[in-house]
Amino acid sequence: MTEPAFEMLWDCSSCGTTGLLGKSQRRCPNCGAPQDPTRRYFPKPGEAVEVKGHSFVGADWSCAACSTPCGAAASFCVNCGNPKDGNVAVATKADRIVKDGAVVAPSPSPSSAAPRSTPAWLKAALAAFVAVVVVVLALFLWKKDATVDVTAHRWTREIDVERFDAVRDDAWCDALPAGAYNVSRHRAVRTTRRIPDGQDCHDRNVDKGDGTFVVKKECTTKYREEPVYDDRCAFDVDRWRVVRTAQASGALVPLPAWPVLRLASTAGRGAERAGARRESYVLVLRDARSGKTHECAYAEDRWRGVADASRHTIKVRGLGGAVCDTLR
């Protein structure tokens, strides 16, 4: 069964007559000017005029000689007689979506204003922003030599102390850890699932290119989220956990050393052990010219090899940060 077709509309640019029928009125009934296919547009929702007995044979072609739209079956221009060969099909309007009687995604209409040019103030603001970005990048990437004096050495060494003790935790009951005790259960939302919940439909108006358009109904399934429940368990379990951190710090003298640990029992619940270790070695550098201070972290052997009050050269970024690995 042939789908019903409806008239596109067009406005006469010669005399200003509006709302002319795209298929039935190929010339303006007021002044006789030929239809301009580029000025075709969709009628307002609810105002479409059906083309009775219409059979689609193809999009119109535009006469290169006089711009008159001619039917796909025509071998010569109906206005000037120019042959069809070499002429191109007229451009169609983008599909228009209509939902609940309102236009959701309109195609361009002949009355649409030309694309707006970018305001001068916005162009100026963008240019200023780009200039600032360029300057900041240049300052960040640009480096210069600076003379610095070593004013201090700092070191820090830390050891985490872990204790084997009862910890209260929770997990999904199917993932309960070995050794869990004092277990209690409760229901909780673990995930959700999508449940079909009707359809969301709209009409899509499709320009056929011959002065008519057809209406295609499109529907997608709507879904709702439904919670999925499962058993959640609260429990106690014996684990190693960090309870405190021992720290030692100093300067170049005395030499760096790890803090002395005083551990509780070493067996059973309440036992303690040494955990992760961390260390840092920092040189404090002062710019001999500006007086600005920089702090740089190094490996211990290099940190030891730099004497207090010694003078060095280092690269400094345009924004002021020292490039620590360039110290020499």
Backbone torsions as a table, in degrees:
resi	resn	phi	psi	omega
1	MET	NA	131.8	-178.9
2	THR	-71.5	131.8	179.2
3	GLU	-73.1	142.5	-178.5
4	PRO	-63.6	143.6	178.7
5	ALA	-114.1	150.6	-178.3
6	PHE	-128.1	155.0	-177.5
7	GLU	-73.6	130.0	163.1
8	MET	-73.1	164.0	176.9
9	LEU	-116.2	159.4	174.7
10	TRP	-149.0	156.6	179.2
11	ASP	-112.9	137.8	179.2
12	CYS	-79.0	123.0	-179.8
13	SER	-82.1	-12.4	-178.6
14	SER	-81.6	-46.4	-176.5
15	CYS	-117.0	-6.0	176.3
16	GLY	88.1	4.7	177.9
17	THR	-65.7	135.3	-175.7
18	THR	-117.1	163.3	174.1
19	GLY	70.8	27.9	178.6
20	LEU	-76.1	150.8	-175.8
21	LEU	-80.5	130.0	-173.2
22	GLY	-69.2	-31.0	-179.0
23	LYS	-96.4	-41.8	-173.0
24	SER	-83.5	-28.4	-175.0
25	GLN	-117.5	90.1	-179.9
26	ARG	-81.4	-12.1	174.4
27	ARG	-130.9	152.7	178.2
28	CYS	-68.9	123.9	-179.9
29	PRO	-70.5	-10.8	-177.5
30	ASN	-92.3	-41.6	-176.7
31	CYS	-125.8	-7.5	177.6
32	GLY	84.4	2.1	-179.3
33	ALA	-67.3	141.6	-179.9
34	PRO	-68.1	153.0	179.7
35	GLN	-64.5	139.7	173.6
36	ASP	-101.6	108.4	-175.1
37	PRO	-64.0	-20.8	179.5
38	THR	-72.3	-13.3	-178.6
39	ARG	-99.9	10.5	176.8
40	ARG	-70.8	147.8	177.5
41	TYR	-153.4	163.4	-180.0
42	PHE	-77.7	141.8	174.5
43	PRO	-70.1	166.8	177.2
44	LYS	-65.1	150.9	178.1
45	PRO	-54.1	133.1	178.5
46	GLY	87.8	-5.1	-177.2
47	GLU	-114.6	13.4	-177.8
48	ALA	-71.3	142.9	177.9
49	VAL	-106.6	121.5	-178.5
50	GLU	-74.7	142.9	174.6
51	VAL	-94.0	108.3	-176.4
52	LYS	-70.8	134.2	174.9
53	GLY	66.0	23.8	-176.9
54	HIS	-75.8	137.4	175.9
55	SER	-125.3	117.5	-175.7
56	PHE	-78.6	125.4	179.2
57	VAL	-116.0	-3.4	179.8
58	GLY	140.1	164.3	179.1
59	ALA	-70.5	150.3	176.1
60	ASP	-61.1	158.2	169.9
61	TRP	-115.0	147.2	-175.3
62	SER	-98.5	125.2	-179.6
63	CYS	-67.2	124.5	-179.0
64	ALA	-69.6	-20.7	-177.0
65	ALA	-84.7	-41.7	-174.9
66	CYS	-128.9	2.5	177.2
67	SER	67.3	13.3	178.9
68	THR	-76.2	134.0	175.9
69	PRO	-75.7	130.9	-179.3
70	CYS	-122.8	146.6	-179.7
71	GLY	-61.2	153.2	-177.0
72	ALA	-60.6	-29.0	-177.7
73	ALA	-80.4	-13.3	-176.9
74	ALA	-77.0	132.7	178.9
75	SER	-91.1	-17.2	-179.9
76	PHE	-135.7	153.5	179.6
77	CYS	-62.5	132.2	-178.8
78	VAL	-73.4	-10.4	-177.7
79	ASN	-103.0	-44.6	-174.6
80	CYS	-123.4	-5.0	178.0
81	GLY	83.9	4.2	179.7
82	ASN	-63.5	135.8	-177.8
83	PRO	-68.0	154.3	-176.6
84	LYS	-70.0	-32.3	-173.8
85	ASP	-52.2	129.7	177.3
86	GLY	88.1	-8.9	178.7
87	ASN	-87.2	150.7	-175.7
88	VAL	-103.4	157.4	178.3
89	ALA	-68.2	150.3	179.2
90	VAL	-67.7	153.0	177.4
91	ALA	-76.2	141.3	179.0
92	THR	-100.7	157.0	177.0
93	LYS	-77.4	151.1	176.8
94	ALA	-63.8	149.4	179.1
95	ASP	-55.9	146.9	177.5
96	ARG	-118.7	132.7	-179.6
97	ILE	-101.9	129.6	178.8
98	VAL	-121.5	125.3	-179.9
99	LYS	-131.6	129.5	179.8
100	ASP	53.2	38.1	176.1
101	GLY	79.3	1.9	-179.4
102	ALA	-118.3	145.7	178.8
103	VAL	-76.4	121.8	-179.8
104	VAL	-95.0	-44.4	-179.5
105	ALA	-132.0	89.4	-176.6
106	PRO	-77.6	149.4	171.3
107	SER	-87.4	161.0	179.7
108	PRO	-60.2	136.8	177.5
109	SER	-106.1	162.0	-177.9
110	PRO	-62.7	-22.3	-179.2
111	SER	-87.6	-2.0	-179.3
112	SER	-62.8	139.5	179.3
113	ALA	-70.5	153.5	175.6
114	ALA	-63.3	152.5	-179.8
115	PRO	-53.1	132.8	-178.1
116	ARG	-73.2	139.2	176.0
117	SER	-77.5	154.9	-179.8
118	THR	-66.3	127.8	179.9
119	PRO	-57.3	148.3	-178.3
120	ALA	-61.1	-37.7	-178.7
121	TRP	-65.9	-34.4	179.4
122	LEU	-70.7	-39.4	176.1
123	LYS	-60.4	-41.8	179.8
124	ALA	-65.2	-41.3	179.7
125	ALA	-64.1	-41.7	178.8
126	LEU	-64.9	-40.5	179.0
127	ALA	-63.4	-42.1	178.9
128	ALA	-64.4	-40.6	179.2
129	PHE	-62.7	-45.2	178.9
130	VAL	-61.1	-40.8	179.7
131	ALA	-62.4	-42.8	179.1
132	VAL	-62.9	-43.9	179.5
133	VAL	-60.6	-43.7	179.7
134	VAL	-61.6	-42.8	-179.9
135	VAL	-64.8	-44.8	-179.7
136	VAL	-62.4	-44.2	178.7
137	LEU	-63.0	-40.4	179.5
138	ALA	-63.1	-43.9	179.2
139	LEU	-65.5	-35.8	-178.6
140	PHE	-72.1	-39.7	-176.4
141	LEU	-84.1	-27.9	-178.2
142	TRP	-74.2	135.6	-178.6
143	LYS	-129.5	150.4	176.7
144	LYS	-137.7	158.6	177.0
145	ASP	-77.0	140.2	175.7
146	ALA	-135.2	145.3	176.1
147	THR	-93.4	128.0	-177.5
148	VAL	-129.1	149.9	174.8
149	ASP	-109.5	138.4	177.0
150	VAL	-79.0	113.9	-176.8
151	THR	-101.3	-16.9	-179.5
152	ALA	-166.9	151.8	168.3
153	HIS	-112.0	138.1	174.7
154	ARG	-133.8	137.0	174.2
155	TRP	-133.2	151.3	177.0
156	THR	-141.6	134.3	174.3
157	ARG	-129.7	133.8	-177.3
158	GLU	-130.4	146.0	173.9
159	ILE	-132.3	123.8	174.1
160	ASP	-74.7	140.2	174.7
161	VAL	-107.8	124.6	-178.7
162	GLU	-107.8	146.0	178.3
163	ARG	-123.4	137.3	176.6
164	PHE	-88.2	108.0	-172.4
165	ASP	-153.4	171.8	179.2
166	ALA	-71.8	133.8	178.2
167	VAL	-127.5	132.5	176.9
168	ARG	-86.5	130.8	-176.5
169	ASP	-147.3	176.0	174.8
170	ASP	-145.5	154.8	-179.1
171	ALA	-163.2	166.9	172.8
172	TRP	-65.5	139.7	-170.5
173	CYS	-63.0	-24.8	177.9
174	ASP	-79.1	-2.5	177.3
175	ALA	-122.1	29.3	-178.9
176	LEU	-64.0	128.9	-178.6
177	PRO	-71.1	155.3	176.2
178	ALA	-63.8	140.9	177.8
179	GLY	87.9	2.9	179.3
180	ALA	-69.9	143.8	178.0
181	TYR	-145.5	173.0	-174.4
182	ASN	54.0	47.5	-174.5
183	VAL	-83.2	133.6	172.1
184	SER	-128.4	149.1	-175.8
185	ARG	-118.2	150.3	170.9
186	HIS	-153.5	158.0	179.6
187	ARG	-85.6	139.9	-179.8
188	ALA	-149.4	157.7	178.3
189	VAL	-75.4	118.7	-178.9
190	ARG	-94.6	-36.7	179.7
191	THR	-159.2	-172.7	174.9
192	THR	-132.2	159.2	174.6
193	ARG	-130.2	149.5	-178.7
194	ARG	-87.3	127.1	-179.6
195	ILE	-116.1	127.9	177.2
196	PRO	-56.1	135.3	-176.0
197	ASP	-141.8	63.3	177.7
198	GLY	86.5	-166.1	-178.1
199	GLN	-131.5	151.8	175.9
200	ASP	-112.9	113.8	-173.1
201	CYS	-117.4	151.9	173.2
202	HIS	-153.0	162.9	176.5
203	ASP	-98.5	136.1	175.7
204	ARG	-112.0	117.5	176.5
205	ASN	-86.0	125.0	-175.9
206	VAL	-118.3	118.4	178.1
207	ASP	-72.0	122.1	-178.9
208	LYS	-86.3	-11.6	176.4
209	GLY	88.4	-1.7	179.3
210	ASP	-113.8	22.1	-178.8
211	GLY	93.2	1.6	179.7
212	THR	-125.6	167.0	172.5
213	PHE	-141.2	158.3	177.7
214	VAL	-119.2	157.8	-179.3
215	VAL	-110.1	120.6	178.8
216	LYS	-111.1	126.2	177.5
217	LYS	-87.3	129.0	180.0
218	GLU	-124.4	133.4	-178.8
219	CYS	-130.5	141.6	173.5
220	THR	-125.6	149.6	-179.7
221	THR	-74.1	132.8	173.7
222	LYS	-91.8	149.1	-179.3
223	TYR	-128.8	153.2	170.3
224	ARG	-123.7	151.0	-179.9
225	GLU	-89.3	127.1	179.1
226	GLU	-115.5	129.5	-177.6
227	PRO	-68.8	145.7	175.4
228	VAL	-114.9	120.9	-175.7
229	TYR	-96.2	153.1	176.3
230	ASP	-152.0	172.6	-179.9
231	ASP	-83.3	126.8	175.2
232	ARG	-109.0	133.9	-176.5
233	CYS	-113.9	134.1	168.3
234	ALA	-102.4	143.0	-172.9
235	PHE	-159.4	164.6	168.7
236	ASP	-105.1	144.8	176.2
237	VAL	-149.2	142.4	178.8
238	ASP	-83.0	122.9	-177.5
239	ARG	-142.1	159.5	169.4
240	TRP	-82.4	132.4	177.1
241	ARG	-145.0	150.9	-179.2
242	VAL	-72.3	126.1	179.4
243	VAL	-112.6	-21.8	177.0
244	ARG	-165.1	168.9	179.0
245	THR	-130.0	125.2	175.8
246	ALA	-88.5	138.5	-174.5
247	GLN	-135.9	142.8	172.4
248	ALA	-132.9	145.7	-179.2
249	SER	-151.9	162.8	178.9
250	GLY	178.4	-162.9	-179.0
251	ALA	-112.4	-156.2	-178.5
252	LEU	-66.5	-32.0	175.9
253	VAL	-127.9	129.0	-1.0
254	PRO	-73.2	166.1	-178.8
255	LEU	-63.8	152.9	-179.7
256	PRO	-58.2	141.3	178.1
257	ALA	-146.6	152.3	178.3
258	TRP	-77.2	144.9	179.3
259	PRO	-64.4	149.6	177.9
260	VAL	-80.8	127.2	-178.9
261	LEU	-94.5	138.3	172.6
262	ARG	-116.7	103.3	-173.6
263	LEU	-100.6	148.7	173.6
264	ALA	-75.1	-161.0	-179.6
265	SER	-50.3	148.1	-178.3
266	THR	-104.8	10.9	-179.8
267	ALA	-142.0	146.6	175.8
268	GLY	74.3	-175.9	178.5
269	ARG	-62.9	135.7	-176.1
270	GLY	93.6	-5.2	178.5
271	ALA	-68.1	151.2	178.7
272	GLU	-123.3	153.5	177.9
273	ARG	-150.8	162.8	177.1
274	ALA	-77.4	135.7	179.1
275	GLY	-108.9	-138.0	-176.4
276	ALA	-66.1	147.3	178.2
277	ARG	-116.3	142.9	177.6
278	ARG	-136.7	146.5	178.8
279	GLU	-146.9	147.8	177.5
280	SER	-143.5	146.6	-178.0
281	TYR	-134.6	115.3	-170.7
282	VAL	-120.9	135.9	170.5
283	LEU	-103.7	134.5	174.7
284	VAL	-98.8	120.3	-175.0
285	LEU	-117.0	136.9	178.3
286	ARG	-118.6	128.8	178.7
287	ASP	-65.4	122.4	-176.1
288	ALA	-66.1	-21.9	-178.3
289	ARG	-95.6	-50.0	-175.5
290	SER	-92.6	-19.2	-176.8
291	GLY	81.4	0.7	-179.2
292	LYS	-70.9	142.3	-177.3
293	THR	-100.7	137.5	175.5
294	HIS	-122.8	147.4	174.6
295	GLU	-122.0	128.5	-177.4
296	CYS	-129.5	133.2	178.5
297	ALA	-96.9	137.3	-178.8
298	TYR	-135.0	168.3	170.2
299	ALA	-66.9	155.4	-172.6
300	GLU	-59.4	-41.4	-176.3
301	ASP	-65.0	-38.4	178.4
302	ARG	-72.5	-38.6	178.4
303	TRP	-59.1	-42.1	178.3
304	ARG	-66.4	-31.4	-174.3
305	GLY	-77.7	-2.6	179.6
306	VAL	-104.7	123.4	-175.9
307	ALA	-82.6	148.5	172.0
308	ASP	-60.0	145.6	176.6
309	ALA	66.7	8.0	177.0
310	SER	-79.7	156.3	-177.8
311	ARG	-110.5	138.5	-176.4
312	HIS	-141.3	172.1	174.0
313	THR	-114.5	139.6	180.0
314	ILE	-144.6	152.4	176.2
315	LYS	-81.2	136.1	178.5
316	VAL	-125.6	132.1	178.5
317	ARG	-69.7	161.0	179.0
318	GLY	-59.7	-29.6	178.3
319	LEU	-83.0	-2.5	172.4
320	GLY	107.7	-10.1	-178.0
321	GLY	-81.9	138.6	179.7
322	ALA	-78.7	142.7	173.1
323	VAL	-93.9	94.4	-165.3
324	CYS	-60.8	-33.5	-176.5
325	ASP	-77.0	3.2	178.1
326	THR	-101.2	7.6	-180.0
327	LEU	-62.4	132.4	178.7
328	ARG	-149.4	NA	NA
